[in-house]
Amino acid sequence: MPLRTSSRWIAPLAGLLVLSGSAIAVRAEPQPAPPVTQASPRIGYTVPARRPAHISRQDTSSSLSALFDSASGNQAKVLNEMGGLSVSMNNDIADAIEAYYAQPKAKLIWIDGRGPTPKAAQALSLLKQADDWGLNAGDYAVAPPQRSDAKALAEFEVSLSAKMLMFLQDNFRGRIDPNKLSNYYDFKRKPVDLKGTIAQLSATPDLMVVFDRLLPSNPKFAQLAAELHYLRTSGQGGDSAANINKVIVAMEEMRWLPQEFPERYVFINQPAYMAYYYENSTLTLSMKAVIGQQDHQTNFFDASIKTVQFNPDWGVPQSIIRNEMLPHLKRDPAYLDKEGYVVSVKGKTMPSAKVDWSQPLENIGVVQPPGADNALGQLKILFPNSHDIYMHDTPARGKFASQDRMFSHGCVRLENPKAMAAAVLKTSVEFVDQQIADGAKKDMPVPEQVPVYVSYFTAWPTDDGVIHYFDDIYGRDAETLTAISATTASRARS
């Protein structure tokens, strides 16, 4: 697996490919043939608010400096010209720009009073390579100053600072806020200390120190970047245009996740219908998974595994009671009794045939006791989240033979749940069998919490460097690409 180094990232991506041969030596698997099933339309993506930065200079030393040091005087003139500029940028970037340049002792970062410095040339070179990182270089374009007067230099200085902050922020956490795409995304967006970052840009002679800190360092990101270059230059790899978009979306999505994955974690990729367990950063377990139906889609989020529950009961969600059980009860009021469910009204247990089902469902609880027919099977693996999603066993084993495994109400069914439970508990399958054997419901905390990433990648590299492509089963890539386009359009308007 290729590893990232500073020298590799500073070069154009052609140089990166030389150093990441394992990501290119093997080609991607063909994309499956079945047509994409689109999800229902969502409300349009709301782009971040933008405004001009208003820099209020309080430095009155320009005339005195000019008497003794012409270079210092020129820089002071450039700083003072900033008060009359109107350069638009995102609100948070404007705040950082204003705070930095309003300081009485603010220093220019990209010019020396006469023109752009070598550090400015390095910055412009990095911004021009944005396409290599799955971004849009046009978002960060800054034209070199055509004149050497203070106003032109001031505009270049402020514009380059704003674009560099946006470029670094986009690399670190992504261009778009996934939580604004739909309610199927749930991420605490990674914060970027923009004020600290611009101070670091000013202080460091080598921008790669800052760039390396904010670029995703997961080796899979490098593999995707290499694949993107390959697809763009070779014209091969199946449906290149579609695959390019999938890689771009995958790189964006990787930025929503932690910059580095821990050594131990569970990774679920919904379009692949697969679940994976990593120990010491090495894949040690993989298995088929069943995910949510189109109208019960599984969310994209991260959490931490805390508990394994053996012989679980199943508290039936009210949506299932309403949509799936009530039709049966209308035909047969004793339906739930015959199926072995326990029904309660305001906490009092009673036969389903005696329940007044016209009352608010909030009053009624339906529970399926532990047993061979329980919908959750013999165990479930819990990682608390606001979507009530967890991994679990299932008695419906035949579903794993299907190619498209969208059968659940949102939770993730595992082909080999005992092995996964043993892994997160750091024990053996035999121990898991012993816990199940007595038939009693019991909760067992994991010895240490295990991060779990319930993800959605239609392009994903395996550990041998192969990039696999999957159908956009929920139509989410299309939404992400639309949001990216809206973001670029917003940036171009100002």
Residue pairs with C-beta under 8 A, 6 or more apart in sequence:
1 22
1 219
1 223
1 463
1 465
2 19
2 20
2 21
2 22
2 23
2 219
2 222
2 223
2 226
2 465
3 219
3 222
4 215
4 217
4 219
4 222
5 19
6 208
6 212
8 15
8 16
8 19
8 20
9 16
9 208
9 211
9 212
9 215
10 208
10 211
12 129
12 132
13 129
13 132
13 225
13 226
13 229
14 229
16 132
16 222
16 225
16 226
16 229
17 23
17 24
17 226
17 229
17 230
20 222
20 223
20 226
22 464
22 465
23 222
23 223
23 226
23 227
23 461
23 465
23 467
24 226
24 227
24 230
24 465
25 465
26 464
26 465
26 466
27 236
27 237
27 466
27 467
28 227
28 237
28 238
28 243
28 466
28 467
28 468
28 469
29 466
29 467
29 468
29 469
30 238
30 469
31 238
31 239
31 242
31 243
31 469
31 470
31 471
32 403
32 469
32 470
32 471
34 403
34 404
34 471
35 471
36 471
36 472
36 473
36 475
37 294
37 471
37 473
37 474
37 475
38 475
38 478
39 294
39 297
39 474
39 475
39 476
39 479
42 181
42 182
42 479
44 482
44 486
45 176
45 180
45 181
45 479
45 482
45 483
45 486
45 487
46 180
47 486
47 487
47 490
48 90
48 91
48 92
48 177
48 487
48 490
49 90
49 91
50 88
50 89
50 90
50 91
50 94
50 490
50 491
50 494
51 88
51 89
51 91
51 94
52 85
52 86
52 87
52 88
52 89
52 94
53 85
53 87
53 89
53 93
53 94
53 97
53 98
53 158
53 162
54 94
54 98
55 82
55 83
55 85
55 97
55 98
55 101
55 102
55 158
56 83
56 98
56 102
57 79
57 80
57 82
57 83
57 101
57 102
58 102
58 104
59 76
59 79
59 80
59 104
59 105
59 106
61 76
62 73
62 76
62 77
62 79
62 80
63 73
65 72
65 73
65 76
66 72
66 73
66 74
66 76
66 77
67 73
71 112
71 113
71 114
72 113
73 113
74 112
74 113
74 114
74 150
75 107
75 108
75 111
75 112
75 113
77 113
77 150
78 108
78 111
78 113
78 150
78 153
78 154
78 157
79 101
79 106
79 108
79 154
80 150
81 150
81 151
81 153
81 154
82 101
82 154
82 157
82 158
84 151
85 151
85 154
85 155
85 158
87 155
87 158
87 159
87 162
88 494
89 97
89 162
89 165
89 166
89 494
90 166
92 194
93 162
93 165
93 166
93 169
93 194
94 162
95 194
95 195
96 165
96 194
96 195
96 197
96 198
97 158
97 161
97 162
97 165
97 198
99 195
100 106
100 161
100 195
100 198
100 199
100 202
101 158
107 202
108 157
109 119
109 157
109 160
109 161
109 198
109 201
109 202
110 116
110 117
110 119
110 120
110 123
110 156
110 157
110 160
110 161
111 117
111 120
111 153
111 156
111 157
113 153
114 148
115 145
115 148
115 153
116 124
116 144
116 145
116 156
119 205
119 207
120 156
120 160
122 206
122 207
123 160
123 164
123 207
124 142
124 144
124 160
126 164
126 167
126 207
126 211
127 137
127 140
127 141
127 142
127 163
127 164
127 167
128 137
129 137
130 136
130 137
130 139
130 140
130 167
131 137
132 225
132 228
132 229
133 171
133 215
133 225
133 251
134 224
134 225
134 228
134 247
134 248
134 250
134 251
134 252
135 167
135 170
135 171
135 175
136 484
136 488
138 488
138 492
139 163
139 166
139 167
139 170
139 175
139 487
139 488
139 491
140 163
140 164
140 166
140 167
141 163
142 156
142 159
142 160
142 163
143 156
144 156
145 152
145 153
145 155
145 156
146 152
161 198
161 201
164 201
164 207
165 194
165 197
165 198
165 201
166 491
168 192
168 197
168 210
168 211
168 214
169 192
169 194
169 214
170 255
171 211
171 214
171 215
171 216
171 255
172 190
172 192
172 214
172 215
172 216
172 255
172 259
173 189
173 190
173 192
173 255
173 256
174 252
174 253
174 255
174 256
175 252
175 484
175 487
176 252
176 480
176 483
176 484
176 487
177 189
178 185
178 187
178 253
178 256
178 300
178 480
179 185
179 186
179 187
179 189
180 483
181 476
181 479
181 480
181 483
182 476
182 479
183 299
184 297
184 298
184 299
184 300
184 474
184 476
185 299
185 300
185 301
186 299
186 300
186 301
186 385
186 386
186 387
187 256
187 300
187 301
187 302
189 256
190 255
190 256
190 259
192 214
197 210
197 214
200 209
200 210
201 207
201 210
204 210
215 221
216 254
216 255
216 259
216 260
217 259
217 260
218 254
218 257
218 259
218 260
218 261
220 254
220 460
220 461
221 251
221 254
223 461
223 465
223 467
224 247
224 250
224 251
224 254
224 459
224 461
224 467
225 251
227 247
227 459
227 461
227 467
228 244
228 247
228 248
228 251
230 236
230 237
231 237
231 240
231 243
231 244
231 247
232 240
232 244
234 240
237 243
238 469
243 459
243 469
245 477
245 481
246 458
246 459
246 469
246 472
246 477
247 459
247 467
248 481
248 484
249 458
249 459
249 477
249 480
249 481
250 457
250 458
250 459
250 460
252 480
252 484
253 300
253 455
253 456
253 457
253 480
257 302
257 453
257 455
258 302
258 451
261 267
261 278
261 281
261 451
261 453
262 451
263 278
263 279
263 280
263 281
264 278
264 279
264 280
264 448
264 450
264 451
265 277
265 278
265 450
265 451
265 452
265 453
266 275
266 276
266 277
266 278
266 305
266 391
266 420
266 424
266 450
266 451
266 452
266 453
267 275
267 276
267 278
267 452
267 453
267 455
268 274
268 275
268 276
268 289
268 391
268 412
268 452
268 453
268 454
268 455
269 276
269 455
269 456
269 457
269 460
269 470
270 289
270 291
270 298
270 300
270 454
270 455
270 456
270 473
270 474
271 456
271 457
271 458
271 470
271 471
271 472
271 473
272 457
272 460
272 468
272 470
273 288
273 289
273 290
273 291
273 404
273 405
274 286
274 287
274 288
274 289
275 286
275 287
275 288
275 289
275 391
275 412
275 414
275 420
276 283
276 285
276 286
277 283
277 284
277 285
277 286
277 420
277 423
277 424
278 284
279 423
282 463
283 463
284 423
285 416
285 419
285 420
285 423
287 414
287 415
287 416
287 419
287 420
288 400
288 405
288 414
288 415
289 391
289 405
289 412
289 413
289 414
289 415
290 394
290 399
290 400
290 405
290 406
290 407
290 408
290 412
290 413
291 297
291 298
291 405
291 406
291 408
291 410
291 412
292 298
292 406
292 408
292 409
292 410
292 411
293 406
293 407
293 408
293 409
294 406
294 474
296 408
296 409
296 410
297 410
297 474
298 389
298 408
298 410
298 411
298 412
298 454
299 385
299 387
299 389
299 410
299 454
300 454
300 455
300 456
300 476
301 385
301 387
301 389
301 454
302 451
302 452
302 453
302 454
303 383
303 384
303 385
303 451
303 452
303 454
304 383
304 384
304 449
304 450
304 451
304 452
305 381
305 382
305 383
305 424
305 446
305 449
305 450
305 451
305 452
306 382
306 383
306 384
306 445
306 446
306 449
307 381
307 382
307 443
307 444
307 445
307 446
308 379
308 380
308 381
308 382
308 421
308 424
308 425
308 443
308 444
308 446
309 379
309 380
309 381
309 382
309 441
309 442
309 443
309 444
310 378
310 379
310 432
310 435
310 436
310 440
310 441
310 442
310 443
310 444
311 370
311 378
311 379
311 436
311 439
311 440
311 441
311 442
312 370
312 374
312 376
312 379
312 380
312 392
312 441
313 367
313 368
313 369
313 370
313 374
313 441
314 367
314 368
314 374
314 375
314 376
315 365
315 366
315 367
316 325
316 341
316 366
316 367
316 368
317 388
317 409
318 361
318 362
319 409
320 409
321 361
321 364
321 366
322 361
325 335
325 336
325 366
326 357
328 335
328 336
329 335
329 336
329 352
329 357
332 338
333 352
333 353
333 355
334 351
334 352
334 353
335 352
336 343
336 352
336 366
337 343
337 351
337 352
337 353
340 368
340 369
340 371
340 373
341 352
341 366
341 367
341 368
342 349
342 366
342 367
342 368
342 369
343 349
343 350
343 351
343 352
343 355
343 364
343 365
343 366
344 350
344 364
344 365
344 367
345 355
345 356
345 359
345 363
345 364
345 365
346 363
347 365
355 364
357 364
368 374
368 375
370 439
370 440
370 441
372 395
373 395
374 395
375 394
375 395
376 392
376 393
376 394
377 392
377 393
377 394
377 395
377 413
377 417
378 393
378 417
378 418
378 436
379 392
379 393
379 417
379 418
379 421
379 432
379 436
380 390
380 391
380 392
380 393
380 417
381 390
381 391
381 392
381 414
381 417
381 420
381 421
381 424
382 390
383 389
383 390
383 391
383 452
387 410
388 410
388 411
389 410
389 411
389 412
389 454
390 411
390 412
391 411
391 412
391 413
391 414
391 417
391 420
392 411
392 412
392 413
392 414
392 417
393 413
393 414
393 417
393 418
394 413
394 414
396 407
396 413
399 405
399 407
399 413
400 415
404 471
404 473
406 473
407 413
412 454
414 420
418 429
418 432
418 433
419 429
421 432
422 428
422 429
422 431
422 432
424 446
424 450
425 431
425 432
425 444
425 446
425 447
426 446
426 447
426 448
435 442
435 444
456 474
456 476
457 470
458 469
458 470
458 471
458 472
458 477
459 467
459 468
459 469
459 470
460 467
460 468
460 470
461 467
461 468
462 468
472 478
